[in-house]
Amino acid sequence: MAIPISTSRSHIYQSITTSRAQSDDLQRQLATGLKSETYGDLGLDRRRVIEFNGDISQLQGYVRSIDQANVRVDILDETLTQIYESVTTSRTDSLSTNFDLNSDGQTLFQSEAHARFQDIATILNTEAGGRYIYSGAEVTTRPVVPPGDILDGVGAQAGFKQVAAERQQADLGSDLKGRVSLSQPSVTEVRLAEDGTHPFGFKLTGVNSTVTGLTVTGPTGTPSQLDFSVTANTAQDGETINIALTLPDGTTTDLRLTARTGTPEHPGEFQIGATATDTATNINAAIDAELLRLGDTELRAASQFEASDNFFNFDATNPPQRVAGPPYDSATALVDATEANTVFWYQGELSSSDPRSSQSVKVDDYISVDYGVRANEEAFRNALQTLAVASLDTYTIGDQNGQDRYNAVRTRVTENFSQSSGKQGVDAIIADIAGAESVIGRTKERHVTHSNLLQTMVDDVQNADIYEVSAKLLDLQTRLQATYQTIGTLQGISLVNFI
């Protein structure tokens, strides 16, 4: 009769099945590094792991957005620095009074100003990842037309050079005296009068005379006029007349006359005549000569800078301005330019809103950082139009007013690029972007730290201890081997073998 061992074998087989399942699970943990395949097997910790993983995913989303924005901000920082260096170098160069002309009739400063104009216009078209970073919200639109087109125009569209030439004609007038007329109502009188009510040429804004025997009336009326009357021929050598003139760009200059007993040797001097009639005639001739000289120097420079403002300074509701003509030398008004007849140099977003708000990145639940830039901001526009004027003129060796005209332009370049000009500087934009960069950087650092902390907590709950799993697996395999040996022994037991 055999010994009953079926019950013992059943328990052993059940134990083997359980051990195999445990072995499979331990091997899975060893392969995946996770304690369980599903959150449900984590027990009470599953909710915490799900919440933490959600938080980690959100933080990583913010970090990805920050990384994308950082690429654009870094490029902005680099290109803004390049523009700033061009502007500051141009200002330093403009302080030099060197008037040595190259073969093309320009100074080295003018040639470099032209190169910097092209460089800044090109930089403002910088693209990053298919986005134009100086185009405001319209990131797929190239913001600035080619620099050659800006200056020279294209097809039927006039460029800056043509607009400036038309404005110069309007400001100088046909007689090149700045749109003021000079006459003598009587042999002892001289009258200086604006030729109409319009924005062009010289504007008579004041007068101061120390000349004895000379009566001055005005400026009065609209258009304004000045009257000089030699009531007694008692002028003394060195006495002066100062006529204050306002120029088209809002700057001022003085037409200064000095009385001389002998023959005048310098511009702006008049000879005290033998009679009141002679003195009046000489004052008239001196004013005439000074109008021509100032028209060819200060007025031409002011006209070019005003033309640059007419051309470059526009927005969605105020288009560029052109002189109403032809004829231009007798024009009395400005008219709106159209895209059919004029190059609109800026093609990006036209908006009166804060340029920084045109691009934004959400870096946290309640924090968004603005870092948009538009190429038509005052700092960039001022740089382009100032360099465009600086590189505009050509000179000849025999031009007696050439250096004075050059200095009038050069002085305005210095003023426009001065921090005391009251205009937005490139450094102000750099500061804005640096502030955005700082917020973005600090926020990213905080997100990474927070994400790492949460990940550590998730790992503690979710990840298996490889060393512990390996030890358990080895112990289980040892016990399984012993079990298999026991089964083998039991399989050979019988009553005969037992006896």
C-alpha positions in Angstrom: 0.0 0.0 0.0 1.4 3.5 -1.1 1.8 6.4 1.3 -0.7 9.3 0.5 1.3 12.4 -0.5 -1.2 14.1 -2.9 -2.0 16.9 -0.4 1.7 17.7 0.2 2.3 17.8 -3.5 -0.6 20.2 -4.1 0.8 22.6 -1.6 4.2 22.3 -3.1 2.9 23.0 -6.6 0.9 26.0 -5.4 4.1 27.3 -3.7 6.0 26.9 -7.0 3.4 28.8 -9.0 3.4 31.6 -6.5 7.2 31.7 -6.5 7.3 31.7 -10.2 4.9 34.7 -10.3 7.1 36.4 -7.7 10.2 35.7 -9.8 8.6 37.1 -12.9 7.6 40.2 -11.1 11.1 40.7 -9.6 12.6 40.2 -13.0 10.2 42.8 -14.4 11.2 45.2 -11.7 14.8 44.5 -12.5 14.3 45.2 -16.1 12.0 48.3 -15.8 13.2 49.7 -12.5 9.5 50.2 -11.5 7.8 48.5 -8.5 4.6 48.0 -10.5 3.2 48.2 -14.0 0.2 50.3 -13.0 -0.6 53.0 -10.6 -3.2 50.8 -9.0 -0.5 48.4 -7.7 1.1 51.3 -5.7 -1.7 51.2 -3.2 -2.3 54.4 -1.2 0.7 56.1 -2.8 -0.8 56.1 -6.3 -2.7 59.4 -5.9 0.4 61.2 -4.8 2.5 59.8 -7.7 -0.2 60.8 -10.2 -0.4 64.3 -8.8 3.4 64.7 -8.7 3.8 63.4 -12.3 1.2 66.0 -13.5 3.0 68.8 -11.7 6.3 67.6 -13.3 4.8 67.5 -16.7 3.5 71.1 -16.3 6.8 72.3 -15.1 8.6 70.6 -18.0 6.2 72.3 -20.4 7.1 75.7 -18.9 10.8 74.9 -19.2 10.4 73.9 -22.9 8.6 77.2 -23.6 11.3 79.1 -21.7 14.0 77.3 -23.7 12.4 78.3 -26.9 12.0 81.9 -25.8 15.6 81.9 -24.5 16.9 81.2 -28.0 15.1 84.4 -29.3 16.1 86.5 -26.2 19.7 85.4 -26.6 19.7 86.4 -30.2 18.1 89.7 -29.4 20.7 90.4 -26.7 23.5 89.7 -29.2 22.1 91.7 -32.1 21.0 94.6 -29.9 24.6 94.8 -28.6 25.8 95.0 -32.2 23.4 97.8 -33.0 24.4 99.7 -29.9 28.1 99.4 -30.7 27.4 100.8 -34.2 25.5 103.8 -32.8 28.1 104.6 -30.1 31.0 104.2 -32.6 29.1 106.5 -35.0 28.7 109.1 -32.3 32.4 109.0 -31.4 33.4 109.2 -35.1 31.0 112.2 -35.6 33.1 114.3 -33.1 36.0 114.3 -35.5 36.2 117.5 -37.7 38.4 115.7 -40.3 37.2 116.7 -43.8 39.5 114.7 -46.0 37.5 113.5 -49.0 37.9 110.1 -50.7 37.7 109.7 -54.5 33.9 109.4 -54.3 33.6 112.9 -52.7 32.8 111.6 -49.2 34.7 111.4 -45.9 35.7 108.2 -44.2 33.0 108.9 -41.6 30.4 109.0 -44.3 31.5 105.7 -45.9 31.4 104.0 -42.5 28.0 105.6 -41.8 26.7 104.0 -45.0 28.2 100.6 -44.1 26.6 100.8 -40.6 23.2 101.8 -42.1 23.3 98.6 -44.2 24.5 96.6 -41.2 21.7 97.8 -38.9 19.0 97.3 -41.6 20.3 93.8 -42.1 20.4 93.0 -38.4 16.8 94.1 -38.0 15.8 91.3 -40.4 17.4 88.7 -38.1 15.4 85.4 -38.1 15.3 82.7 -35.5 13.5 79.4 -36.1 11.4 80.8 -38.9 10.5 83.9 -36.9 11.6 87.5 -37.5 12.4 88.7 -34.0 12.2 92.5 -34.9 8.8 92.3 -36.5 6.6 92.5 -33.4 3.7 90.1 -33.5 3.9 89.6 -37.3 6.8 87.1 -37.0 6.5 85.7 -40.5 6.9 89.1 -42.1 10.4 90.5 -42.9 10.3 93.8 -41.1 12.8 95.9 -43.1 13.1 96.2 -46.9 16.6 95.9 -48.4 18.8 98.8 -47.5 19.5 99.7 -51.1 15.8 100.0 -51.8 15.4 102.2 -48.7 17.9 104.7 -50.0 17.5 104.5 -53.8 14.0 103.3 -54.2 12.7 100.6 -56.4 10.7 101.0 -59.6 8.1 103.7 -59.2 8.6 103.8 -55.4 10.8 106.7 -54.3 13.5 106.0 -51.8 14.9 108.3 -49.2 17.3 110.1 -51.5 14.5 111.2 -53.8 12.3 112.3 -50.9 15.2 114.3 -49.4 16.0 115.9 -52.7 12.4 117.1 -53.1 12.3 118.4 -49.6 15.5 120.3 -50.1 14.1 122.0 -53.1 11.0 123.0 -51.1 13.2 124.3 -48.2 15.7 126.2 -50.3 13.3 127.7 -52.9 14.2 128.6 -56.5 16.6 131.3 -55.4 18.3 129.0 -52.7 17.6 131.6 -50.0 15.3 129.5 -47.8 11.9 130.7 -48.9 12.3 134.2 -47.7 12.2 137.3 -49.9 14.5 140.3 -49.5 13.5 143.7 -50.7 14.0 147.5 -50.2 10.7 149.3 -49.8 12.7 152.5 -49.9 16.4 153.4 -50.3 16.9 153.4 -46.5 14.8 150.4 -45.7 15.3 146.6 -46.0 12.5 144.1 -45.7 13.0 140.4 -45.0 9.8 138.3 -45.3 8.7 134.6 -45.4 7.2 133.8 -48.8 4.1 132.2 -47.5 2.5 130.1 -44.8 4.0 126.6 -45.2 6.4 124.3 -43.3 9.4 125.0 -45.6 12.5 127.1 -45.4 13.6 129.7 -42.8 11.2 131.0 -40.2 11.8 134.4 -38.8 11.5 134.1 -35.1 13.5 137.0 -33.5 15.9 139.8 -34.0 18.4 141.7 -31.8 20.3 144.8 -33.0 23.0 147.0 -31.4 23.5 149.1 -34.5 22.9 152.8 -33.7 20.7 154.6 -36.1 18.9 151.4 -37.2 15.3 150.8 -36.3 14.0 147.2 -36.4 10.4 146.2 -36.6 9.2 142.6 -36.2 9.1 139.8 -36.8 5.3 140.4 -37.2 2.4 139.1 -39.3 1.6 135.8 -41.0 3.7 135.0 -42.9 6.3 136.8 -40.7 8.4 139.7 -41.8 11.2 142.0 -40.5 11.8 145.6 -41.4 15.1 147.5 -41.0 15.2 151.3 -41.4 18.4 153.3 -41.3 17.1 156.4 -39.6 20.6 157.9 -39.0 23.9 156.9 -40.5 25.6 156.6 -37.1 26.5 152.9 -37.0 29.8 152.1 -35.3 32.4 149.4 -36.2 31.6 146.1 -34.5 27.9 146.7 -33.9 25.8 143.7 -34.8 22.4 142.5 -36.0 21.3 139.0 -35.0 18.3 137.5 -36.9 17.0 134.3 -35.2 16.0 131.7 -37.8 14.1 128.5 -37.1 15.1 125.6 -39.4 12.8 122.8 -40.7 14.0 120.2 -38.2 13.2 122.5 -35.3 16.8 123.7 -34.6 17.7 127.3 -34.8 20.5 129.4 -36.2 21.4 133.1 -36.3 22.0 135.2 -39.3 24.6 137.5 -37.8 25.8 140.8 -39.4 28.6 142.9 -38.1 29.1 146.6 -39.1 32.6 147.6 -40.4 34.0 151.0 -41.2 36.3 149.5 -43.8 35.9 146.9 -46.5 34.4 143.7 -45.1 36.8 140.8 -45.0 34.6 138.0 -43.6 31.1 136.6 -44.3 28.3 138.4 -42.5 30.0 141.8 -42.4 28.6 145.0 -44.0 30.3 148.3 -44.6 29.0 151.5 -43.0 28.4 153.6 -46.0 28.9 157.3 -46.6 25.1 157.8 -46.4 22.1 156.1 -44.9 21.2 154.9 -48.3 24.6 153.3 -48.8 24.4 151.6 -45.4 20.9 150.2 -46.1 22.1 148.9 -49.5 25.1 147.2 -47.8 22.9 145.6 -45.1 20.6 144.3 -47.9 23.6 142.8 -49.7 25.0 141.3 -46.6 21.7 139.7 -45.6 21.4 138.3 -49.2 24.8 136.7 -49.1 24.2 135.2 -45.6 20.9 133.8 -46.7 22.7 132.0 -49.5 25.5 130.8 -47.2 23.1 129.6 -44.4 20.8 128.0 -47.0 23.7 126.0 -48.4 24.9 124.9 -45.0 22.6 124.9 -42.0 19.3 124.9 -44.0 20.4 122.0 -46.3 21.5 119.9 -43.3 18.2 120.7 -41.4 16.2 119.9 -44.5 17.8 116.5 -44.9 17.1 115.6 -41.3 13.5 116.8 -41.5 13.2 114.7 -44.7 14.5 111.7 -42.9 11.8 112.2 -40.3 9.1 112.6 -43.0 10.3 109.3 -44.6 11.2 107.0 -41.7 8.7 108.1 -39.0 5.3 106.7 -39.8 2.8 104.4 -38.3 -0.5 102.7 -39.1 -2.5 106.0 -39.2 0.3 108.4 -40.2 2.0 107.4 -43.5 5.3 108.9 -44.7 5.2 112.5 -45.9 6.2 113.8 -49.3 6.4 117.4 -50.6 3.3 118.2 -52.7 4.7 118.8 -56.2 6.1 119.2 -58.7 7.1 121.9 -58.7 8.9 121.4 -55.4 10.7 124.7 -55.0 7.4 126.6 -54.6 5.5 123.9 -52.7 3.3 124.9 -49.8 2.3 121.5 -48.2 3.2 118.0 -47.5 1.0 115.1 -48.7 0.7 111.4 -47.6 2.9 109.0 -49.5 1.5 105.8 -50.8 3.0 102.3 -51.1 2.6 102.8 -54.9 4.9 105.9 -55.0 7.2 105.5 -52.0 9.2 102.8 -50.3 7.7 102.0 -46.9 10.9 100.8 -45.2 9.2 99.0 -42.3 6.9 96.1 -43.1 6.4 94.6 -39.7 3.6 95.0 -37.1 2.3 98.6 -37.0 0.8 99.2 -33.6 0.6 101.9 -31.0 0.8 99.3 -28.2 4.0 98.6 -26.2 6.4 96.8 -28.5 7.5 94.5 -25.7 3.9 93.1 -25.4 4.1 91.9 -29.0 5.9 88.7 -28.0 5.3 87.0 -24.7 6.1 83.7 -23.0 4.1 82.2 -20.1 6.7 81.0 -17.6 4.5 80.1 -14.7 0.8 79.8 -13.9 0.6 83.6 -13.2 3.7 84.9 -14.8 4.1 86.0 -18.4 7.3 87.7 -19.7 7.1 90.2 -22.5 10.1 90.4 -24.8 8.9 91.7 -28.2 10.8 94.2 -30.3 9.8 96.2 -33.4 12.3 97.5 -36.0 10.4 100.8 -36.2 11.0 101.7 -32.5 12.4 105.2 -32.1 15.9 103.9 -31.2 16.2 101.9 -34.4 14.5 104.4 -36.6 16.7 107.2 -35.3 19.8 105.2 -36.0 18.7 104.4 -39.6 17.6 107.9 -40.5 20.6 109.6 -38.9 23.1 107.3 -40.7 21.1 107.7 -43.9 21.6 111.5 -43.7 25.2 111.2 -42.7 26.0 109.2 -45.8 23.8 111.2 -48.2 25.9 114.2 -49.5 29.0 114.3 -51.6 31.4 117.2 -51.7 34.0 118.8 -54.0 37.3 120.4 -53.2 36.2 123.7 -54.6 32.9 123.9 -52.6 33.5 126.9 -50.3 30.6 125.9 -48.1 31.2 122.2 -48.2 33.0 121.8 -44.9 30.4 124.0 -43.1 27.6 121.9 -44.6 29.4 118.7 -43.6 29.9 120.1 -40.0 26.2 121.0 -39.8 25.3 117.4 -40.6 28.0 116.0 -38.4 26.8 118.1 -35.4 23.3 116.8 -35.8 24.5 113.2 -35.9 26.3 113.7 -32.6 23.2 115.2 -31.1 20.9 112.5 -32.4 23.1 109.8 -30.9 23.5 111.6 -27.6 21.9 110.1 -24.5 20.8 113.7 -23.6 18.7 114.0 -26.9 15.6 112.9 -25.1 15.1 110.1 -27.6 14.8 106.4 -26.9 18.2 104.8 -27.0 19.2 101.3 -28.0 20.5 100.9 -24.4 16.9 101.3 -23.1 15.8 98.4 -25.2 18.7 96.3 -24.1 17.8 97.0 -20.5 14.2 95.8 -21.2 15.4 92.6 -22.8 17.9 92.0 -20.0 15.1 92.4 -17.4 13.0 89.8 -19.3 16.0 87.5 -19.6 16.6 87.7 -15.9 13.0 86.8 -15.0 13.0 84.0 -17.5 16.3 82.6 -16.1 15.3 82.8 -12.5 11.9 81.2 -13.2 13.5 78.3 -15.2 16.0 77.7 -12.3 13.1 77.5 -9.9 11.1 75.1 -12.1 14.1 72.8 -12.6 14.7 72.7 -8.9 11.0 72.1 -8.1 10.7 69.4 -10.8 13.8 67.6 -9.6 12.4 67.6 -6.0 9.1 66.2 -7.1 10.8 63.6 -9.3 12.9 62.4 -6.3 9.7 62.0 -4.3 8.0 60.0 -7.2 11.1 57.9 -7.6 11.1 57.0 -3.9 7.5 55.7 -4.3 7.5 54.3 -7.8 11.0 53.0 -8.4 12.3 49.6 -7.3 15.5 49.2 -5.3 17.6 47.3 -7.8 19.9 45.9 -5.1 16.9 44.8 -2.9 15.2 43.2 -6.0 18.3 41.3 -6.9 18.7 39.9 -3.4 15.1 38.9 -3.3 15.3 37.3 -6.7 18.4 35.3 -5.7 16.8 34.1 -2.5 13.7 33.1 -4.4 15.6 31.2 -7.0 17.5 29.3 -4.2 14.2 28.4 -2.6 12.7 27.3 -6.0 15.7 25.1 -6.6 15.2 23.5 -3.2 11.5 23.0 -3.9 12.2 21.3 -7.2 14.7 19.0 -5.5 12.0 18.1 -2.9 9.5 17.4 -5.6 12.0 15.2 -7.4 12.5 13.2 -4.2 8.8 12.9 -3.5 8.1 11.7 -7.0 10.4 8.6 -6.3 8.9 7.6 -3.0 6.9 4.3 -2.8 6.1 1.7 0.0 8.9 -0.5 -1.3 11.4 2.3 -1.2 10.1 3.4 2.1 10.6 -0.1 3.6 
